Amino acid sequence: MSVIRILLCQLRNHGDVIRIFPLIDAIKDIHPDWYIGFTCFEDMVETCELNHNIDIIIPQPRFSPVTDTQGGTRILDCAIFRDAVEKVRKEQFDVYVDLHGVFQSALFGAMCNIKTRLGRSEETSKDGATLFYTDICQITKKELNRMERHFVVTNELFPEIVPLPNKKISGDKVVIFPGSSKNGILKRWKTDYYVQLANRLSKDSTVVFILGIEEQDIKFDLENETNCYIKICSKWSQVDEEISNAKLVIGNDAAYVHFAVWKNIPTIEICGPLSPIINGVWSYGIGETIFNPFRCKCPNVWNGVCDKKHECMDGITVETVYESAIKYL
Protein backbone atom coordinates (compact mmCIF):
# COMPACT_ATOMS: atom_id res chain seq x y z
CA MET A 1 0.00 0.00 0.00
CA SER A 2 1.25 3.47 -0.85
CA VAL A 3 1.94 6.08 1.80
CA ILE A 4 -1.31 7.65 2.97
CA ARG A 5 -1.76 11.15 4.35
CA ILE A 6 -4.72 10.96 6.71
CA LEU A 7 -6.48 13.75 8.61
CA LEU A 8 -8.61 12.84 11.65
CA CYS A 9 -11.19 15.18 13.17
CA GLN A 10 -12.62 15.49 16.68
CA LEU A 11 -13.51 19.07 17.44
CA ARG A 12 -13.76 19.12 21.20
CA ASN A 13 -13.83 17.53 24.65
CA HIS A 14 -10.55 16.34 26.12
CA GLY A 15 -11.87 12.86 26.87
CA ASP A 16 -13.23 12.41 23.35
CA VAL A 17 -9.91 13.47 21.81
CA ILE A 18 -7.96 11.12 24.08
CA ARG A 19 -10.17 8.18 23.13
CA ILE A 20 -8.91 8.52 19.56
CA PHE A 21 -5.29 8.03 20.66
CA PRO A 22 -5.39 4.19 20.56
CA LEU A 23 -6.45 4.43 16.92
CA ILE A 24 -3.65 6.86 16.11
CA ASP A 25 -1.09 4.61 17.79
CA ALA A 26 -2.35 1.60 15.85
CA ILE A 27 -2.20 3.44 12.52
CA LYS A 28 1.38 4.54 13.14
CA ASP A 29 2.43 1.09 14.38
CA ILE A 30 1.00 -0.71 11.35
CA HIS A 31 1.96 2.00 8.85
CA PRO A 32 4.91 3.91 10.34
CA ASP A 33 5.42 5.91 7.14
CA TRP A 34 1.86 7.26 7.04
CA TYR A 35 1.40 10.96 7.75
CA ILE A 36 -1.22 11.59 10.45
CA GLY A 37 -2.90 14.94 10.92
CA PHE A 38 -5.46 15.96 13.53
CA THR A 39 -7.89 18.89 13.42
CA CYS A 40 -9.78 20.21 16.44
CA PHE A 41 -10.72 23.42 18.23
CA GLU A 42 -7.84 25.57 19.47
CA ASP A 43 -8.36 24.66 23.14
CA MET A 44 -7.83 20.97 22.34
CA VAL A 45 -4.36 21.42 20.82
CA GLU A 46 -2.49 20.88 24.11
CA THR A 47 -4.33 17.60 24.59
CA CYS A 48 -3.49 16.45 21.06
CA GLU A 49 0.18 17.20 21.70
CA LEU A 50 0.24 14.36 24.25
CA ASN A 51 0.22 11.86 21.39
CA HIS A 52 3.57 11.98 19.63
CA ASN A 53 2.31 9.88 16.73
CA ILE A 54 0.37 12.88 15.42
CA ASP A 55 2.53 14.55 12.78
CA ILE A 56 0.61 17.82 12.51
CA ILE A 57 -2.20 19.46 14.51
CA ILE A 58 -4.37 21.96 12.66
CA PRO A 59 -6.81 23.93 14.82
CA GLN A 60 -9.99 25.28 13.30
CA PRO A 61 -12.27 28.08 14.56
CA ARG A 62 -15.80 27.70 15.87
CA PHE A 63 -18.71 28.55 13.63
CA SER A 64 -20.85 31.43 14.86
CA PRO A 65 -24.16 32.56 13.32
CA VAL A 66 -24.25 35.85 11.43
CA THR A 67 -26.06 38.70 13.20
CA ASP A 68 -27.88 39.88 10.08
CA THR A 69 -29.42 36.94 8.25
CA GLN A 70 -30.79 39.17 5.47
CA GLY A 71 -34.11 37.42 5.27
CA GLY A 72 -32.65 33.98 5.89
CA THR A 73 -30.21 34.10 2.97
CA ARG A 74 -27.20 34.29 5.31
CA ILE A 75 -26.73 31.76 8.09
CA LEU A 76 -23.01 31.10 8.56
CA ASP A 77 -19.84 32.86 7.44
CA CYS A 78 -17.08 30.47 6.34
CA ALA A 79 -14.50 33.24 5.87
CA ILE A 80 -13.07 32.57 9.33
CA PHE A 81 -11.97 29.15 8.08
CA ARG A 82 -9.77 30.51 5.32
CA ASP A 83 -6.42 30.08 7.11
CA ALA A 84 -7.19 26.60 8.45
CA VAL A 85 -8.55 25.40 5.11
CA GLU A 86 -5.55 26.72 3.18
CA LYS A 87 -3.19 25.02 5.62
CA VAL A 88 -4.96 21.69 5.19
CA ARG A 89 -5.01 22.01 1.40
CA LYS A 90 -1.25 22.57 1.35
CA GLU A 91 -0.79 19.29 3.24
CA GLN A 92 -2.58 17.41 0.42
CA PHE A 93 -4.27 14.83 2.61
CA ASP A 94 -5.60 11.73 0.86
CA VAL A 95 -8.23 10.77 3.43
CA TYR A 96 -10.36 12.66 5.95
CA VAL A 97 -11.91 10.68 8.80
CA ASP A 98 -14.60 12.57 10.68
CA LEU A 99 -14.85 10.94 14.09
CA HIS A 100 -17.02 13.70 15.56
CA GLY A 101 -19.95 13.45 13.17
CA VAL A 102 -21.56 16.90 13.30
CA PHE A 103 -22.13 19.64 10.71
CA GLN A 104 -18.87 21.54 11.19
CA SER A 105 -16.62 18.48 11.38
CA ALA A 106 -18.19 17.00 8.24
CA LEU A 107 -18.19 20.25 6.28
CA PHE A 108 -14.54 20.97 7.07
CA GLY A 109 -13.24 17.99 5.10
CA ALA A 110 -15.31 19.04 2.10
CA MET A 111 -14.11 22.66 2.30
CA CYS A 112 -10.54 21.37 2.26
CA ASN A 113 -11.16 19.42 -0.98
CA ILE A 114 -10.00 16.14 0.52
CA LYS A 115 -10.96 13.53 -2.05
CA THR A 116 -11.96 10.72 0.32
CA ARG A 117 -14.09 11.71 3.31
CA LEU A 118 -15.24 9.03 5.73
CA GLY A 119 -17.84 9.31 8.48
CA ARG A 120 -20.61 7.47 10.31
CA SER A 121 -24.12 6.82 9.04
CA GLU A 122 -27.00 9.06 10.06
CA GLU A 123 -28.02 6.87 13.02
CA THR A 124 -24.90 7.92 14.95
CA SER A 125 -24.05 11.27 13.34
CA LYS A 126 -25.91 14.59 13.48
CA ASP A 127 -26.92 17.63 11.45
CA GLY A 128 -26.99 15.83 8.10
CA ALA A 129 -23.23 15.21 8.31
CA THR A 130 -23.50 12.28 5.89
CA LEU A 131 -24.19 14.71 3.02
CA PHE A 132 -20.51 15.70 3.08
CA TYR A 133 -19.00 12.20 3.08
CA THR A 134 -17.82 10.17 0.10
CA ASP A 135 -17.68 6.99 2.19
CA ILE A 136 -20.04 6.08 5.02
CA CYS A 137 -19.56 3.47 7.73
CA GLN A 138 -22.92 2.01 8.70
CA ILE A 139 -23.12 2.15 12.48
CA THR A 140 -26.68 1.86 13.72
CA LYS A 141 -25.81 0.67 17.24
CA LYS A 142 -25.35 3.61 19.61
CA GLU A 143 -24.28 1.43 22.56
CA LEU A 144 -20.75 0.84 21.29
CA ASN A 145 -17.59 1.70 23.19
CA ARG A 146 -16.21 4.95 21.85
CA MET A 147 -12.61 3.73 21.46
CA GLU A 148 -13.79 0.63 19.63
CA ARG A 149 -16.15 2.64 17.41
CA HIS A 150 -13.24 4.66 16.03
CA PHE A 151 -11.65 1.43 14.80
CA VAL A 152 -14.93 0.27 13.25
CA VAL A 153 -15.19 3.52 11.29
CA THR A 154 -11.57 3.45 10.13
CA ASN A 155 -11.86 -0.22 9.12
CA GLU A 156 -14.36 0.83 6.45
CA LEU A 157 -11.34 1.93 4.40
CA PHE A 158 -8.43 0.31 6.23
CA PRO A 159 -9.43 -3.10 7.67
CA GLU A 160 -5.86 -3.86 8.69
CA ILE A 161 -5.90 -1.23 11.45
CA VAL A 162 -6.49 -3.15 14.70
CA PRO A 163 -5.92 -2.29 18.38
CA LEU A 164 -2.42 -2.87 19.69
CA PRO A 165 -1.84 -5.53 22.38
CA ASN A 166 -1.71 -4.39 25.99
CA LYS A 167 1.64 -3.58 27.52
CA LYS A 168 0.99 -3.22 31.22
CA ILE A 169 3.06 -0.53 32.92
CA SER A 170 3.93 -1.04 36.59
CA GLY A 171 4.02 2.07 38.77
CA ASP A 172 4.33 2.53 42.50
CA LYS A 173 1.17 4.33 43.67
CA VAL A 174 -2.60 4.46 43.44
CA VAL A 175 -3.80 7.63 41.73
CA ILE A 176 -7.38 8.79 42.30
CA PHE A 177 -9.19 11.37 40.18
CA PRO A 178 -12.33 12.24 42.20
CA GLY A 179 -13.49 15.19 40.10
CA SER A 180 -14.93 16.12 36.73
CA SER A 181 -15.57 19.24 34.71
CA LYS A 182 -18.23 21.64 35.98
CA ASN A 183 -20.53 20.60 33.13
CA GLY A 184 -20.14 16.96 34.08
CA ILE A 185 -20.62 17.42 37.81
CA LEU A 186 -23.18 14.60 37.95
CA LYS A 187 -20.45 12.18 36.88
CA ARG A 188 -18.82 12.53 40.28
CA TRP A 189 -18.97 9.74 42.82
CA LYS A 190 -19.39 11.08 46.38
CA THR A 191 -16.25 12.72 47.77
CA ASP A 192 -16.91 10.98 51.09
CA TYR A 193 -16.89 7.62 49.30
CA TYR A 194 -13.53 8.44 47.74
CA VAL A 195 -12.15 9.36 51.16
CA GLN A 196 -13.30 6.05 52.64
CA LEU A 197 -11.82 4.17 49.68
CA ALA A 198 -8.49 6.01 49.87
CA ASN A 199 -8.16 5.46 53.61
CA ARG A 200 -8.61 1.72 53.12
CA LEU A 201 -6.21 1.49 50.19
CA SER A 202 -3.57 3.63 51.92
CA LYS A 203 -3.00 0.91 54.51
CA ASP A 204 -1.01 -1.02 51.90
CA SER A 205 -0.32 1.49 49.10
CA THR A 206 0.64 5.10 48.56
CA VAL A 207 -2.49 6.95 47.47
CA VAL A 208 -2.47 10.29 45.65
CA PHE A 209 -5.50 12.45 44.84
CA ILE A 210 -5.19 14.51 41.66
CA LEU A 211 -7.42 17.52 41.06
CA GLY A 212 -7.71 19.68 37.98
CA ILE A 213 -8.43 23.39 37.78
CA GLU A 214 -12.22 22.84 37.71
CA GLU A 215 -12.18 20.44 40.65
CA GLN A 216 -10.71 22.43 43.53
CA ASP A 217 -14.13 22.73 45.16
CA ILE A 218 -13.53 19.32 46.77
CA LYS A 219 -9.97 20.05 47.90
CA PHE A 220 -11.04 21.25 51.37
CA ASP A 221 -13.02 18.08 52.10
CA LEU A 222 -10.12 15.87 51.05
CA GLU A 223 -7.61 17.78 53.17
CA ASN A 224 -9.79 17.47 56.26
CA GLU A 225 -10.75 13.83 55.93
CA THR A 226 -7.67 12.02 54.65
CA ASN A 227 -3.91 12.04 55.06
CA CYS A 228 -3.31 11.03 51.46
CA TYR A 229 -1.35 13.27 49.11
CA ILE A 230 -3.38 15.87 47.22
CA LYS A 231 -1.98 17.48 44.07
CA ILE A 232 -3.38 20.16 41.77
CA CYS A 233 -2.51 19.73 38.09
CA SER A 234 -2.95 22.66 35.73
CA LYS A 235 -1.18 21.10 32.74
CA TRP A 236 -1.62 17.83 30.91
CA SER A 237 2.11 17.17 31.21
CA GLN A 238 1.66 17.03 35.00
CA VAL A 239 -1.22 14.60 34.67
CA ASP A 240 0.87 12.49 32.29
CA GLU A 241 3.68 12.26 34.85
CA GLU A 242 1.34 11.21 37.66
CA ILE A 243 -0.47 8.59 35.60
CA SER A 244 2.74 7.17 34.15
CA ASN A 245 3.93 6.42 37.70
CA ALA A 246 0.68 4.76 38.80
CA LYS A 247 0.07 1.09 39.41
CA LEU A 248 -3.68 1.73 39.50
CA VAL A 249 -5.93 4.65 38.53
CA ILE A 250 -9.41 5.12 39.98
CA GLY A 251 -11.84 7.82 38.92
CA ASN A 252 -15.06 8.96 37.35
CA ASP A 253 -15.97 8.94 33.66
CA ALA A 254 -13.66 11.83 32.78
CA ALA A 255 -10.71 12.69 30.56
CA TYR A 256 -8.03 11.73 33.10
CA VAL A 257 -9.41 8.21 33.38
CA HIS A 258 -9.61 7.80 29.60
CA PHE A 259 -5.99 8.96 29.51
CA ALA A 260 -5.00 6.19 31.94
CA VAL A 261 -6.79 3.59 29.81
CA TRP A 262 -4.89 4.81 26.75
CA LYS A 263 -1.63 4.53 28.71
CA ASN A 264 -2.41 0.90 29.59
CA ILE A 265 -2.51 1.66 33.31
CA PRO A 266 -4.90 -0.63 35.24
CA THR A 267 -8.01 1.50 35.65
CA ILE A 268 -11.18 1.35 37.71
CA GLU A 269 -13.76 3.67 36.18
CA ILE A 270 -16.81 4.58 38.27
CA CYS A 271 -19.32 5.32 35.55
CA GLY A 272 -22.59 7.21 35.58
CA PRO A 273 -24.92 8.75 34.62
CA LEU A 274 -23.75 8.20 31.02
CA SER A 275 -23.51 4.79 29.35
CA PRO A 276 -20.86 2.47 30.84
CA ILE A 277 -20.74 0.65 27.51
CA ILE A 278 -19.92 3.76 25.49
CA ASN A 279 -17.71 5.44 28.07
CA GLY A 280 -16.24 2.63 30.16
CA VAL A 281 -12.89 0.82 29.99
CA TRP A 282 -12.78 -0.80 26.56
CA SER A 283 -12.20 -4.50 25.98
CA TYR A 284 -8.55 -3.91 25.01
CA GLY A 285 -7.81 -1.97 28.20
CA ILE A 286 -6.70 -3.15 31.63
CA GLY A 287 -9.25 -2.74 34.38
CA GLU A 288 -13.00 -2.56 34.68
CA THR A 289 -16.01 -0.29 34.74
CA ILE A 290 -18.22 -0.11 37.82
CA PHE A 291 -21.75 1.15 37.37
CA ASN A 292 -25.22 0.97 38.83
CA PRO A 293 -27.38 -1.42 36.76
CA PHE A 294 -30.28 1.00 37.14
CA ARG A 295 -29.39 3.26 34.25
CA CYS A 296 -29.96 7.00 34.39
CA LYS A 297 -32.65 8.49 32.15
CA CYS A 298 -32.50 12.07 33.41
CA PRO A 299 -32.96 14.48 30.47
CA ASN A 300 -30.87 17.36 31.83
CA VAL A 301 -27.67 15.63 32.93
CA TRP A 302 -25.38 18.18 31.25
CA ASN A 303 -27.17 20.99 33.06
CA GLY A 304 -26.41 19.38 36.42
CA VAL A 305 -30.06 18.47 36.99
CA CYS A 306 -30.88 15.01 38.37
CA ASP A 307 -34.44 13.76 38.80
CA LYS A 308 -33.57 10.80 41.03
CA LYS A 309 -31.26 12.09 43.78
CA HIS A 310 -28.13 10.92 41.93
CA GLU A 311 -28.91 7.29 42.67
CA CYS A 312 -27.01 6.09 39.59
CA MET A 313 -23.75 7.11 41.31
CA ASP A 314 -24.59 7.17 45.01
CA GLY A 315 -25.84 3.59 44.81
CA ILE A 316 -22.31 2.35 44.01
CA THR A 317 -20.79 1.27 47.32
CA VAL A 318 -17.27 1.79 48.60
CA GLU A 319 -16.97 -1.95 49.16
CA THR A 320 -17.76 -2.66 45.50
CA VAL A 321 -15.02 -0.33 44.27
CA TYR A 322 -12.54 -1.55 46.89
CA GLU A 323 -13.02 -5.20 45.93
CA SER A 324 -12.38 -4.33 42.29
CA ALA A 325 -9.33 -2.22 43.12
CA ILE A 326 -7.49 -4.81 45.18
CA LYS A 327 -7.58 -7.26 42.27
CA TYR A 328 -5.06 -5.02 40.49
CA LEU A 329 -2.76 -4.33 43.45
N, C-alpha and C positions, 0 to 999 in steps of 0.2 A: 504494500500500500504506500502511496506517495505521502509526503509530509503534508499534514493538514494544519491549517491555521484556524483555530476554533475560538469563538467568543461566547462566553456564558453570561447570562444575565439573571441577577436577583437584586432588585432595587433596594430593599431595605430589610431591617430587623437583623440584629447581630446574630441571634440564634439561627435564623433562616440562612444567612450567609455561611455560617460555620458548618451547617449540615450539608453543604455542597462540597466541603473540603475532601471527604473520602472519595468522591467522584473525581475531583481534580487530581488527587494523588494516584488514583488508579489509571487515569489517562496517561499521566506522565510516566508511570512505571511501565505500562505496556507499550507506550509510544514515546520514548524519551526525547525524540527529535521533533515532536509536535509542538506548535507554538500556541500557548493557552492565554487568552485574554479574559478579563472579567470586567463587566460594567455594572455600576451601582450608583446610588446617591453618594454625594460627597462625604457625608458623615459615616459612611460604611467603609471608606478607604482604609483606615487604620486597621480595621478588622480583617480585611482582605490581605493586608500585608503580612499577616501571621502565617499565611501559606506561601512558602517559598517556591512552590511549583507553578505559581501564577507568573507569567512572563511580563504581562503589562496590565495595569488597572486603569480603566478609563471612566472617570465619574461623569454622570450626566445630571442636568438640572431637573427640578421638579416642574411639571406642568402647572400652570395657574390659569384660571379662566380670565378672558378679557373683560374689562369693565364696561365697555360699550359693545354690545352684541350686534348693533346695527340691524335690528329687526330679525335677529336669529341667524344672520348670514356669517357672523364671526363668533366662534366658540373658543378656540384655542389658538395661541400664537406659537408656531414652531421655530421662530427666529432665534430663541434662546438656545436652541440645540445646535446651532451652526458650528461652533467650535468642536463640540464633542463628535458630531457626525463627520466633520472633515478629518478629525484625528482617526476615527475608525476606518474611514474610507482609505486613508493612506496606508493602513496596516494590511489591507487587502485580505480580509478574513474569508475563508472558504465556507464556513458553517457558523450559523448563529443558533444557539440553544437557549430558548427562553424558558427558564425554570420558575419564573414568577407567575406568568400567565394572566396578566392584566393588560389594559389598553396601552399604557405607555411602554411597558416592556416589550410588547409584541410589535408596536409601531416602530420602535427604535431600530430594530433589525432591518425593517423595510426601508426606513429613511436612509440607512447606511448602504443600501444597495447590495447587501450580502445575498448571494445567489440562493443558498440553501438555508431556510429558516425553519427550525423545528420547535414545536410546542405541543401542549396537551390538548386533548379534545374538549369540547364545550362543557362536558359534565364536570370537569375539574379545573376549568379556566374561567375567566370572567370578561365582561365588557365586549364580547365579540372578538376576543383576541385571535381566534382561529382564522379570521379573515385575512390576517397578515402572514400566515405560515404557508410555506410550500410543502412541508411534510408535517403530518399530525400523528402523534402517538395516542392511540385510543386507550384512555384510562377512565373507566366509568366508576371504579370503586374508590370512594373518598377515604375509606378507612384503610389507608396504606401508609406504612412508615415513611416519613418524609425523606430520610436518607436513601432508603431503598427505591422510592419513587423516582429519584433523580437518575438512578441507573436504568430503570425501566424506560424512561424517556430517551436517554442517550442510546440505549440498545436498539432503538428504532432505526438508527443509521449505523451504529457501531456495536454490533452484538458481542464483540470480543472484549469490551470493557466490563470487567467484573470486579467486585470488591476484593481488596487485598487481604491476605490472611492476617489474623491478629498477632501482634508482637507485644506481649504483656511487658509493661515497664514497672519495675519494682522501686518504690520510693520508701520513705521512712516515717510518714505521718498520715493522719487522717485529716482531710480538708473538707470543711463543711461550708456550703454556700446557702445561708438561710433566707436570703432575700429574693427580690425580683424587681423589675422596673415598676414605676408608679402605676403605669397603665395595667400591668399584670399583677396587681396587689393581691387578687384573689387566688393566685397560684401559690401563695405562701402557706406552708405548714406552720402551725403555731410556734412562736418563738419559745414558749415554755416547753414544748415538746422537744425542740432542738436542744435546749439546755439540759433536760433530763437525759437525752440520748448522749450528748457530749460528756456529761459527768460519768456515765456508765462506761463509755468507750475509753475515757482518759485513765481508767485504772490500769489499762494494759498498753495504751498507745498514746503518742503525742497527738493532741487534737488542736487544730487551728481553724478559727472562724474567719472567713474572708467576706468583706462587705464592699460593695461598689459605691459610687457616688450617690446613687438614688436609694441607698439602703441604710443610711446612717441613722434612720429613725429607730432602729432596733438595737443600736450600739449600747445605749444606756442599760437596757434590760440584760444584755449579755454580760456587761461588765459587773453588774451587781449580783448575778446569779451563777456565774461560773468562773473558775480560775484558768480556763483555757485561753490560749493566745487569741487575740483579736487584731486583725490587720485590715486597713483600708487600702484598696487598690484603685487608683485613678487611671491607670494605663493597662492596656491589654498585655504589654510585656511583663508587667508585674504578676498578672493572673497566670500567664504562661509559666513563669518561674515557679509559682506556688503549686500549680497542678503537675508540673513535670517532676516535682519532688514528692508527690503523693503516692501512697500505697492504696488509698481508697478515697473516692470523692462521694460526698452525699449532698443532695440539694434538691431544690424544686425544679420544675420544668422551666428552665431559663438558659440563657446563652452560655453561662459558665459551665453548666452541666453538659450541654451538647459539646462544648470544647473538650471536656475530659473524655467523653466517649470517642471523639475524633482522635484524641491522643492515645487511645487504647489503655487508659487508666481504669481499673475496676470502678464502676459507678453504680450507686444506688440513687435512682431518680424517684422522688415522691411526686406523683403526677396527679393533677387536677387543677381546675375543673375541665380542662381541655382533654381531648382523646389521648389515652395512654398508648394506643396503637400508632397513631400518627406521630406523637411527640416523645414516646418513650425510647429506652435504649434499644437500638436496632439489633437484629439477629446476628450481626457480625461483630457486635460490641462485646465488652466484658462487663457483666453486671446484670442488674434487673430493674424493672419498673414496678413500683408499689403504688397501688391505686385502690380506691373504694369501688367495689363492683356496682354500686348504685350511682350511675353516671349522671353528671350535671346536665340539666336542660335549661338553665337560667338564660334568658335572652339578652341580658345586659352585662355580661361578664367583663367586657373590656371597659365598661364604665364604672367598674367596682361595685356593682349592684348584685347582691345575691338574694334569691327568693327563699332559700332554705337553710339559713343560718350557717352557711359554709360547711354543711355536713359532708360534702364530697372530700374535703381535706381533713376536717377535725375528727372524722370517724376513723382515720388511720392512726393506729396506736403506736406508742413508743416501742412497745415490745415487738411489734411486727417489723419495724424498721431495724431494731437492734438485732433480731434474729437473722435478718438478711445480711446485715453488715458484717457480723462475725464470721460468716462463711468465707469472706474474702480477706480476713486478717490472719 
